[in-house]
C-alpha cells in the first residue's frame, strides 16, 4: 500500500501560518510608520540577539535546563501521586481534598511562599515548577484510572489478582495512553512558572532578560524573548508529543 500523498494546499497554509506574522510586522514598520516605542524593527530585534551579554544561548540554555528538570520531576511526582491515590480509597479520602484545593491555587501565587522558604535558590525554582504541575497530573491520573472500562476490571479479577494491585502494576500503560493532553497543558504551565521564577533573583535565563529589559526600556529585547518563548513552547510541545507516542508504542496500529 502506497503512503498517502500530502495535500499541497496544507503545505501552502502552513507556510502562510509561519510567515504571516513577520510579513505583517514588516509591513507595519515600513508602511504604517508604527513608532519604535510600540513596535521595534525586525532588524533591531535580530541585533539584540547578538548584543546581549552573556550570550542569548546561555540564557536560553539555563531556562531550558530548569524547564526539563522541573517538568520531568513534576510529571513523575504527579503520576506517582495519582497512582498512589487510586490504589487505596483510604489514601484517596485523606489526600484528595488537600490536592483538590491546592491545585486550584495559581502557581504564581506560590512564589512569595517559595521566596520566604528557599530564597533565590535553584531548588526553590525547581520546586515551584514541580508543585505547579504535579497536582494537576495527579488528579488527571486518578481520573483516568477511575474511568477504566469495566471489562478491564473483570479480566483483572478473572486472573485472581487483588484489586489493590490493579492501579500500580497494570494501569500505568493505560494511564500513559491517555495522559498526554494533561502533560502538554502542564508543559505550558511549566514554561510560564520557570520564566516567572527567573524574574525574581535570577542572574541568568529568559525571565532575567525580561526583568532587565523592563528596567532599561529595551522593547527589542522583550520582543526577542517573546519570540524565543513562542518557539520554545512549540518545539518542546512537539518533542513531548513525539516522545510520548514513541513510549506508548503499543497504541500504534
TORGU-857400 format. One record per residue (C-alpha): residue in three letters; x, y negated, z. Coordinates in steps of 0.02 Angstrom, whole numbers, plus 32768, in hexadecimal, padded with zeros to 4 digits. Example, Ala and Ser with C-alpha at 12.3 -4.5 7.8 and 13.67 -1.06 7.14 Angstrom:
residues 2
Ala826780E18186Ser82AC80358165
//
This chain:
residues 253
Unk800080008000Unk804A7F597FCAUnk80587ED0804EUnk7FD57E478046Unk800B7DAF7FE3Unk80167D09803BUnk7F967C86800EUnk7FEF7BF27FB9Unk7F6C7B7B8000Unk7FA07BAF80B0Unk80547B878086Unk80267ADA804AUnk7FB97AB880E2Unk80477AEC8156Unk80C07A7880FDUnk804279EA810FUnk802C7A1281C7Unk80E67A0781E6Unk8107796A8180Unk806B7901819DUnk80A478AE823EUnk8152787B81FEUnk81037838815EUnk808277D281BEUnk810B77958232Unk8176775A81A1Unk80E27706814BUnk80B276AD81EBUnk8160766581FDUnk817A76388146Unk80CE75F78115Unk806D75D181B5Unk80FB756F8205Unk80E175BF82AFUnk815275708331Unk81E375D3837BUnk819475AF8423Unk8109762A83F9Unk8158769C8378Unk821476AF835FUnk825A76D882B4Unk8283778A8286Unk83397757826EUnk834677138320Unk82FD77B38368Unk8379781D8306Unk840877AB833BUnk83D377BD83F1Unk83F5787783E5Unk84AC785083C1Unk84BE77BE843AUnk8480781684D8Unk850A78438551Unk852078CB8587Unk84E8792084E7Unk842F793E84C7Unk845E79F584B3Unk849279FD856AUnk83F179AA85A2Unk838A7A228539Unk83EE7AB98573Unk83D47A898629Unk83177A7A8612Unk830C7B1C85AFUnk83717B788633Unk82FF7B3D86BEUnk82677B678655Unk82A17C18862DUnk82CF7C4386E0Unk82367BF2872EUnk81BC7C3B86B1Unk82067CEB86B8Unk82037CEF8776Unk81577CA1877EUnk810F7D1D8700Unk815A7DB2875BUnk811E7D718803Unk80707D5487BEUnk80647E018770Unk80A37E54880FUnk802C7DF0887DUnk7F987E15880CUnk7FBF7ECF880CUnk7FD07ECC88C9Unk7F287E7888E1Unk7ED47EF18868Unk7F1D7F8888C2Unk7EBC7F6D8963Unk7E177F1D8992Unk7E5E7EF68A3DUnk7EF17E9689F2Unk7E7D7E428976Unk7E0A7E058A01Unk7E9F7DB88A5BUnk7EFF7D6A89CAUnk7E7A7D3E8949Unk7E327CA789A8Unk7EE07C6189C5Unk7F157C7A8910Unk7E707C3988CCUnk7E7B7B98892EUnk7F367B7E8912Unk7F337B958855Unk7EB47B098843Unk7F347A8D8885Unk7F907A3A87F2Unk80487A6687ECUnk807679AE87E9Unk801F79978891Unk80997A1388DEUnk813179A988B4Unk812D79418956Unk812B79E189BEUnk81BD7A2C895FUnk821F798B896EUnk8207798C8A2BUnk82307A458A3BUnk82BE7A5989BDUnk82F379A88991Unk833A799988E1Unk83827A4988DCUnk83757ABB8846Unk831B7B3C88B0Unk828F7ABF88CCUnk82797AA98810Unk82747B6487F1Unk81F87B80887FUnk81897AF6883DUnk817A7B4D8795Unk81647BF887E6Unk80D97BBF8859Unk808A7B5887CEUnk806C7BEE875DUnk80737C8B87CAUnk7FC87C77881AUnk7F6F7C608773Unk7FC47CFA872CUnk7F987D5C87CAUnk7EDF7D2F87BBUnk7EDE7D5B8702Unk7F357E018726Unk7EB47E3287A8Unk7E257DFE8736Unk7E697E6986A8Unk7E767F00871CUnk7DC77EE38760Unk7D817EDE86AFUnk7DCE7F84867EUnk7D527FF0861CUnk7CFD80748687Unk7D398103861AUnk7DEB80DE864EUnk7DBD80F58705Unk7D60819786DCUnk7DF581DB867CUnk7E6881A9870AUnk7DFA81FF878BUnk7DF3829D8721Unk7EB082A98731Unk7E9F82B687EDUnk7EF982128812Unk7ED481A088A3Unk7E7681038876Unk7EF6809A88D4Unk7F7D80D5885AUnk7F19809887C5Unk7F507FE187BCUnk80077FFB87E5Unk80328093877EUnk7FB9808F86EDUnk7F747FE186D5Unk80127F7F86AEUnk800B7FAB85F3Unk7F537F7985EEUnk7F7B7ED58644Unk800A7EB685CBUnk7F927EC98539Unk7F207E3F8578Unk7F8B7DC685DCUnk7FDE7D6C8549Unk7F617CDA853FUnk7F7D7CB585F7Unk80397CC085E1Unk80337C458551Unk7FCD7BCB85B7Unk80437BE2864AUnk80D87BC085D9Unk80937B1685AAUnk80757AF38662Unk81277B28868AUnk816E7AAF860AUnk810D7A218659Unk81437A518708Unk81FB7A5F86D8Unk81FC79B48687Unk819C79688718Unk821779B28796Unk82A779688732Unk825B78BB8741Unk828878BB87F9Unk833C78CA8830Unk83817928879BUnk842178EE8745Unk8406794F86A4Unk8372798E8640Unk82EA794A85D0Unk8289790A8666Unk832278A8869DUnk832B785A85EFUnk8275782485FEUnk829777D286A5Unk833377758669Unk82DF773E85C8Unk825176F2862DUnk82CE76928696Unk832A765285FCUnk8290763A858DUnk82D876B1850BUnk823E76DE84A8Unk82A377398424Unk82E577B184AAUnk823377CF84E8Unk81FD77FC8438Unk8293786D8424Unk826C78CB84C4Unk81B478D98494Unk81E3792583ECUnk825C799E843EUnk81D979D384BDUnk815C79F18432Unk81D87A5D83D4Unk82097AB78475Unk81547ADE849BUnk81327B1F83EBUnk81D07B8883DFUnk81C37BD0848EUnk810C7BFD8473Unk81367C5583CFUnk81C67CB38421Unk81587CE884B3Unk80CF7D25843EUnk814A7D8583D1Unk81A77DD08465Unk81077E0584BCUnk80C67E59841FUnk81697EBA8414Unk815A7EEF84CAUnk80A77F2984B3Unk80D77F91841BUnk804F8013843FUnk7FC87F95840CUnk80057F8E8358Unk7F9E7FEB82DB
//
